[in-house]
Amino acid sequence: MDKNCHPNLTILDHPLIQDKMRRLRDQGTPPTDFRRLISQVAGLMTFQASRDLAIEETRVSTPMEETSAARLAAPVTLVPILRAGLGMVEGIVSLVSEANVGHIGLYRDEETLKPVAYYCKLPPMVAEGPVFLVDPMLATGGSAIEATEVLKSHGCRDIRLICLVAAPEGVEAMAESHSDVQIFVAALDRQLNENGYIVPGLGDAGDRIFGTK
């Protein structure tokens, strides 16, 4: 799949991101290191995903004098898709400490590969500014599509999806369902296998974050 087939797809090939992705893919990386790396990559990716956030002018008093300054013009909301998305929260909040945090709980039915919703809790001002929807993997696209529909039902219009690894099938599904959503990934992998997992991928991100099987 040509990375340019979806105009809203941005592949972040910064050397620091790619070096950490190498270690995330390695099956020998223990959960402790995996959690640390996924948090770091999420923070680095958010730096790029937030580069065009609107700002407004304000004034601030330095120890020397009053001067002009800038602040974010609208509240930022971070929404991880449970449970694997939780592994990305710390790295993003460390960069955008003023962000509000909501949660959308979805899991994938292993037979139908369709998302099943079980939880949603969003800040009251979620529609007032940009939303960073985060999940380590964009596989079939089902969970991201469902979560985006939930956010849009709450009035959200500026939605940015941040994933570590995406499959072409997931990118195409998002393009068909939500062409207005910007997608930021650290890697666009080859395909999904017969079980709906990304290959080469990095395994089940949730299991690797929390040390479960």
C-alpha positions in Angstrom: 0.0 0.0 0.0 1.3 3.4 -1.0 1.5 5.6 2.1 0.1 8.4 0.0 -3.2 6.6 -0.8 -4.7 8.2 2.3 -3.9 11.9 2.4 -4.6 12.1 6.1 -2.0 9.5 7.0 1.3 10.7 8.4 4.2 8.2 8.9 6.6 9.5 11.5 10.0 8.3 10.5 12.1 10.3 13.0 15.3 8.4 14.0 14.5 8.4 17.7 11.0 6.9 17.0 12.3 4.3 14.7 15.1 3.2 17.1 12.5 2.7 19.9 10.2 0.9 17.5 13.0 -1.6 16.8 13.0 -2.5 20.5 9.2 -2.5 20.8 9.1 -5.1 18.0 11.7 -7.3 19.6 9.9 -10.2 21.3 12.6 -10.4 23.9 11.8 -6.9 25.3 10.3 -7.4 28.8 7.0 -5.7 29.8 8.9 -3.1 32.0 10.9 -1.9 29.0 8.0 -2.3 26.6 5.8 0.1 28.8 8.6 2.6 29.0 9.3 2.6 25.3 5.6 2.8 24.2 5.2 5.8 26.5 8.3 7.5 25.0 7.2 6.9 21.4 3.7 8.2 22.2 5.2 11.4 23.5 7.4 11.8 20.5 4.5 11.2 18.1 2.3 13.7 19.9 4.9 16.4 19.3 4.2 16.0 15.6 0.5 15.5 15.9 0.1 18.7 17.9 2.2 20.9 15.7 -0.8 22.8 14.2 -2.8 23.3 17.3 -4.3 26.8 17.5 -2.8 29.3 19.9 -3.8 32.7 21.1 -1.8 35.6 22.4 -1.7 36.4 26.1 0.6 38.4 28.4 3.0 37.2 31.1 5.2 38.9 33.6 8.8 37.7 33.6 11.2 38.5 36.4 12.3 41.4 34.2 9.1 42.8 32.5 5.8 42.0 31.0 5.8 40.4 27.6 3.6 38.7 25.0 3.3 35.0 25.1 1.1 32.2 23.6 -1.2 29.6 25.0 -3.3 26.9 23.5 -6.6 28.3 22.2 -8.8 25.3 23.1 -8.7 22.5 25.6 -7.0 19.3 24.4 -8.5 15.9 25.3 -6.7 12.6 25.3 -8.8 9.5 24.8 -7.1 6.1 25.0 -9.0 3.1 23.7 -8.9 0.6 26.6 -7.0 -1.3 27.4 -3.8 -1.1 25.3 -4.2 2.7 24.8 -3.5 3.2 28.5 0.1 2.5 27.8 0.4 5.6 25.7 -1.2 8.0 28.2 1.8 8.8 30.4 4.0 9.8 27.6 1.4 12.1 26.1 0.4 13.7 29.4 4.0 14.4 30.2 4.1 16.6 27.0 0.6 18.0 27.2 0.1 18.2 31.0 -3.0 20.3 30.7 -4.9 17.7 28.6 -8.1 16.3 29.9 -8.4 12.5 29.7 -11.4 10.4 28.7 -11.7 6.7 28.1 -13.5 4.5 25.6 -13.6 0.8 26.3 -13.7 -1.5 23.3 -12.5 -5.1 22.8 -12.3 -7.2 19.7 -14.5 -10.3 19.3 -12.0 -12.9 18.3 -14.5 -14.7 16.0 -16.1 -11.8 14.2 -13.1 -9.4 14.6 -15.7 -6.7 15.3 -15.4 -4.1 18.2 -17.6 -4.5 21.2 -18.2 -1.4 23.4 -18.3 -1.7 27.1 -17.3 1.7 28.6 -17.3 5.4 27.7 -16.4 8.3 30.0 -15.5 11.7 28.4 -14.8 15.1 29.9 -17.7 17.6 29.5 -15.6 19.9 27.3 -14.5 17.1 24.9 -16.1 18.8 21.9 -14.5 22.2 22.6 -11.0 21.4 21.2 -8.9 18.7 19.5 -9.1 15.1 20.6 -6.1 12.7 20.5 -7.5 9.2 20.1 -4.8 6.7 21.0 -4.4 3.0 20.5 -1.1 1.2 19.8 -2.4 -0.8 16.9 -4.6 0.1 13.9 -5.4 -3.4 12.6 -8.8 -3.9 10.9 -9.8 -0.4 11.9 -12.9 -1.6 13.7 -12.1 -0.2 17.1 -10.8 3.1 15.8 -13.9 3.6 13.6 -16.3 2.8 16.5 -14.4 5.0 18.9 -14.4 7.9 16.3 -18.2 7.5 15.9 -18.6 7.7 19.7 -16.5 10.9 19.8 -18.5 12.4 16.9 -21.7 11.6 18.6 -20.5 13.8 21.5 -19.8 16.7 19.1 -16.1 16.2 18.5 -14.9 17.4 15.1 -11.1 17.7 15.4 -10.0 14.1 16.0 -6.4 12.9 15.6 -5.7 9.2 15.7 -2.3 8.2 17.0 -1.1 4.6 16.6 2.3 3.0 16.7 1.7 0.4 14.0 -1.0 0.3 11.3 -2.0 -2.3 8.7 -3.1 -1.1 5.2 -6.5 -2.6 5.8 -7.1 -0.4 8.9 -5.9 2.7 7.2 -8.2 2.0 4.2 -11.1 1.3 6.6 -10.6 4.6 8.4 -10.3 6.5 5.1 -13.7 5.1 4.0 -15.5 5.7 7.3 -13.8 8.9 8.6 -11.8 10.6 5.9 -11.6 13.8 8.0 -9.6 12.1 10.8 -5.8 12.7 10.7 -3.9 9.5 11.3 -0.3 9.5 12.8 1.6 6.2 12.8 5.2 5.2 13.5 5.0 2.3 11.1 2.8 1.1 8.2 3.2 -2.6 8.2 2.6 -5.2 5.4 -0.8 -6.7 6.1 -3.1 -8.5 8.5 -2.8 -12.3 9.0 -5.6 -14.8 8.9 -6.3 -14.0 12.6 -6.6 -10.3 12.1 -3.2 -9.4 13.6 -0.7 -7.0 12.0 2.4 -8.5 10.5 5.2 -8.1 11.1 3.7 -6.0 13.9 4.8 -6.2 17.5 2.4 -8.8 18.9 -0.5 -8.1 21.2 0.3 -4.7 22.6 -2.1 -5.0 25.6 -0.6 -8.3 26.6 3.0 -7.0 26.2 2.2 -3.8 28.2 0.5 -5.6 31.1 2.4 -8.9 31.0 -0.7 -11.0 30.3 -1.6 -13.7 27.8 
